Amino acid sequence: MAEHERRAAPPDPADQAKLRALSSPLRLRILRLCRFEARTNKELAELLGINPGTMLHHVRTLAQTGFLAAEPDRAGSRGSREVPYRATGLSWGASMPNGSPVLVETFLQQIEGLHPDDLDVTWLGLKMNAATKAELEERLYSLIAEFKDRPADPDGETYSLFTALHVDFNPPRGPEGSESR
């Protein structure tokens, strides 16, 4: 094999920019807030308690990478020009290598301050072979995708769904009832 065939293709700058855009819990929260309703930079800054200048940087990053789309300008409260943004849905299929820590941090930020009655959590230990695990993952993904693709209920409330499937450190028992190491 020739030397040039062994080298990996250089990373695509557009793909790298998308990865960086999704590497921030704040940006993921912006996308969630813009999923069903277009919001301006000022509205987002107020909702998330962020300086408007800082928010503008994050909104521009998401817009430049295609995760947010600007809607027609509208007049602000003092006659200023405001640009509302809506999430494009592009993040749903976006690759996020090593993105799990960002998603977990985003989830923790989203639930901070919620009353325990407003959070429905299930935790379950399973013992599965590779085929059963693949079936579970496929069925969960299909169900979630089905609900994602449904039109929003006009009279509905907004909810967030977070799922995590991970290896559980639960070693088998060793001989004579002791834990194996």
C-alpha positions in Angstrom: 0.0 0.0 0.0 1.3 3.4 -0.9 2.2 5.9 1.8 -0.5 8.4 0.7 -3.2 5.6 0.9 -2.4 4.8 4.5 -2.9 8.3 5.8 -6.3 9.2 7.0 -8.0 12.0 5.2 -7.7 15.4 7.0 -10.6 16.2 9.2 -13.3 18.2 7.5 -13.4 21.8 9.0 -17.2 21.9 8.7 -17.5 18.6 10.6 -15.0 19.8 13.3 -17.1 23.1 13.7 -20.2 21.0 14.2 -18.6 18.9 16.8 -17.3 21.9 18.6 -20.8 23.5 18.4 -22.3 20.5 20.2 -19.6 20.2 22.8 -21.2 22.8 25.1 -24.1 22.0 27.5 -25.2 25.6 27.1 -25.5 25.3 23.3 -27.5 22.0 23.7 -29.8 23.9 26.1 -30.2 26.7 23.5 -31.3 24.1 20.9 -33.8 22.6 23.3 -35.3 26.1 24.0 -35.5 26.8 20.3 -37.1 23.4 19.3 -40.7 24.5 19.4 -40.5 28.2 19.5 -38.2 30.7 17.8 -36.4 32.8 20.3 -34.1 35.9 20.1 -30.7 36.2 21.5 -32.1 38.5 24.3 -34.8 36.0 25.2 -32.3 33.1 25.4 -29.9 35.2 27.5 -32.7 36.0 30.0 -34.0 32.4 30.1 -30.5 31.0 30.8 -29.1 33.8 32.9 -26.3 34.5 30.5 -24.8 37.8 29.4 -26.3 38.7 26.0 -22.9 39.2 24.4 -21.9 35.7 25.5 -25.2 34.3 24.3 -24.7 36.0 20.9 -21.5 34.1 20.4 -23.2 30.8 21.2 -26.2 31.6 18.9 -23.9 32.6 16.0 -21.9 29.4 16.5 -25.1 27.3 16.3 -26.4 29.3 13.3 -23.2 29.1 11.4 -23.1 25.3 11.8 -26.7 24.8 10.7 -28.2 23.8 14.1 -30.2 27.1 14.4 -31.9 28.9 11.5 -32.8 32.6 11.6 -36.4 33.5 11.0 -37.6 36.8 9.6 -36.6 39.8 11.7 -39.2 41.3 14.1 -39.4 44.6 16.0 -38.2 44.5 19.6 -39.8 46.2 22.6 -38.0 49.5 21.8 -38.3 49.3 18.1 -34.9 47.6 17.7 -34.5 44.8 15.1 -34.6 41.3 16.7 -33.7 38.0 15.0 -35.5 35.0 16.3 -33.9 31.6 15.8 -35.4 28.1 15.7 -33.6 24.8 16.0 -33.3 23.0 12.7 -33.3 19.4 14.1 -29.9 18.8 12.6 -28.5 17.9 16.0 -30.7 14.8 16.2 -28.6 12.8 13.7 -25.3 14.6 14.4 -22.4 12.5 15.5 -21.0 13.3 18.9 -17.9 11.2 19.5 -17.3 11.2 23.3 -20.4 13.3 23.7 -21.9 11.4 26.6 -20.3 13.6 29.3 -21.7 16.7 27.6 -25.1 15.2 27.4 -25.0 14.1 31.1 -23.9 17.6 32.2 -26.7 19.1 30.0 -29.2 16.8 31.6 -28.1 17.7 35.1 -28.3 21.4 34.3 -31.8 20.9 32.8 -33.1 19.2 36.0 -31.5 21.5 38.5 -34.1 23.1 40.7 -36.9 20.8 39.5 -39.3 19.6 42.1 -38.9 15.8 42.6 -42.5 15.3 41.5 -41.6 16.8 38.1 -39.0 14.2 37.4 -39.9 10.7 36.5 -36.8 8.4 36.7 -36.4 4.7 36.2 -33.3 2.8 36.9 -33.0 -0.8 36.0 -30.2 -3.4 35.9 -30.3 -5.8 33.0 -28.1 -8.8 32.0 -28.1 -9.2 28.3 -26.0 -10.7 25.5 -24.9 -8.6 22.5 -28.0 -9.5 20.4 -30.5 -8.6 23.2 -28.6 -5.4 23.8 -28.7 -4.5 20.1 -32.5 -5.3 20.0 -33.1 -3.0 23.1 -31.1 -0.2 21.6 -32.9 -0.5 18.2 -36.3 -0.6 19.8 -35.6 2.4 22.1 -34.2 4.4 19.2 -37.2 3.6 17.0 -39.7 4.6 19.7 -37.8 7.8 20.4 -37.5 8.6 16.7 -41.2 8.0 16.2 -42.1 10.5 18.9 -39.5 13.0 17.7 -41.0 12.9 14.2 -44.5 13.5 15.3 -45.8 17.0 15.0 -45.9 18.9 18.3 -49.3 18.9 20.0 -50.5 22.5 19.8 -52.0 22.2 23.3 -49.1 20.2 24.7 -46.5 21.0 27.3 -42.7 20.7 26.6 -40.8 17.7 28.1 -37.3 16.5 27.9 -36.3 12.9 27.6 -32.9 11.5 28.6 -31.8 7.9 28.4 -28.6 6.3 29.2 -27.5 2.7 28.7 -24.1 1.8 30.2 -22.1 -1.1 31.4 -22.9 -1.8 35.1 -20.0 -2.7 37.4 -21.7 -5.7 38.9 -19.1 -8.6 38.9 -20.3 -12.2 39.1 -19.9 -14.0 42.4 -16.8 -16.1 42.7 -16.4 -19.5 44.3 -18.0 -20.0 47.7 -20.2 -16.8 47.5 -17.2 -14.4 47.5 -17.1 -11.6 45.0 -14.6 -12.3 42.1 -12.2 -9.5 41.3 
